[in-house]
């Protein structure tokens, strides 16, 4: 049975997904039709991204209109053009005085080792996901960008386990919300806060005890955990960057090891600005907690 997470309390964005359950790949689109101040922090050494330079605090554009999480490795970047087409048709974008240019950023993960390696998110799939972004009730597990996600490839890809897309939201009594949407596809395994394995490699005990990381030289870059933190707080680009940086603490608590040469770990942070200012340290800590629990959610709901 599908599992859903309701983010209706977090106004200012919508989410849509498209999946290929046979080819095992998909797209998750976060739409911000009114724009959201955003930043990104890339910690893994094998990232695949679009339009991340414009998110730097010193650069002109201060709002994005979509954050796209996609499977398909480099080919998944094509889906983001489909998202841009849908936004343009809806009159959404940065007004240049000539045409409105949709600001679409995002990241991809490698899922070509499951399902079909020839199944990739394309422009059509990106359009479908963007058109489906009409609400904030988000399906989790093996869906969207998490459709072909796996974990625990550290002992060898043949010992990988199923993973998926996870969501978690922390809602405060004063109306502030901090949510994380994460596609969990790591080289490492996933652990709870008390050290229990939530998502483990199927490697035999002999390999685990010897810590024989046999995949260390086997096809680097075939992993990557990507996601976004969204809050209704008001942020500057510099503040959004700090939130994205602190959010990686949650990723590294849940995934061991994280940020390796074989991951492209990338987290975005976006503020819709509908609920005023929140202490930045508090916001960053909440973001880390939301990412950590979203990772657990994505693994549990894919099993």
WOBEL-V469371 format. One record per backbone hydrogen bond with DSSP energy under -0.5 kcal/mol. NH is the residue of the N-H (numbers start at 1). CO is the residue of the C=O. Records with the same first field share a line. If there is no record, write none. Layout:
NH: CO + CO
//
This chain:
3: 140
5: 138
7: 5 + 136
10: 7
11: 9
14: 31
15: 135
16: 29
18: 27
20: 25
21: 19
24: 20
25: 20
27: 18
28: 69
29: 16
30: 67
31: 14 + 29
32: 65
35: 32
36: 64
37: 271
39: 269
41: 267
43: 41 + 265
44: 265
45: 260 + 263
46: 263
50: 106
55: 52
56: 53
59: 56
64: 36
65: 103
66: 103
67: 30
68: 105
69: 28
70: 107
71: 26
73: 109
75: 72
76: 73
77: 74
78: 75
79: 76 + 121
80: 77
81: 77 + 78
82: 78
83: 79
84: 80
85: 81
86: 82
87: 83
88: 84
89: 85
90: 86
91: 88
92: 87
94: 101
96: 94 + 99
98: 99
101: 94 + 99
102: 100
104: 102
105: 66 + 103
106: 50
107: 68
108: 48
109: 70
110: 223
111: 109
114: 111
116: 23
119: 116
120: 118
126: 122
127: 123
128: 124
129: 125
130: 126
131: 127
132: 128
133: 130
134: 15 + 132
135: 15
138: 5 + 136
140: 3
141: 165
143: 141
146: 143
147: 144
149: 146
151: 161
152: 188
153: 186
154: 187
155: 152
156: 153
159: 156
160: 157
161: 151
163: 149
165: 141
166: 182
168: 180
170: 178
171: 169
172: 170 + 176
175: 172
178: 170
179: 230
180: 168
181: 228
182: 166
183: 226
184: 164 + 182
185: 183
188: 257
189: 256
190: 199
191: 254
192: 196
195: 192
198: 190 + 196
199: 190
202: 159
207: 204
208: 204
209: 205
210: 206
211: 207 + 208
212: 207
213: 211
214: 212
215: 154
216: 213
217: 214
218: 215
219: 217
222: 219
223: 262
226: 183 + 224
227: 266
228: 181
229: 268
230: 179
231: 270
232: 177
234: 276
240: 236
241: 237
242: 238
243: 239
244: 240
245: 241
246: 242
247: 243
248: 244 + 245
249: 246
250: 246 + 247
251: 247
252: 248
253: 249
254: 250
255: 251
256: 189
263: 260
266: 225
267: 41
268: 227
269: 39
270: 229
271: 37
272: 231 + 270
273: 233
275: 232
283: 279
284: 280
285: 281
286: 282
287: 283
288: 284
289: 285
290: 286
291: 287
292: 288
293: 289
294: 290
295: 291
296: 292
297: 293
298: 294
299: 295
300: 296
301: 297
302: 299
303: 300
//
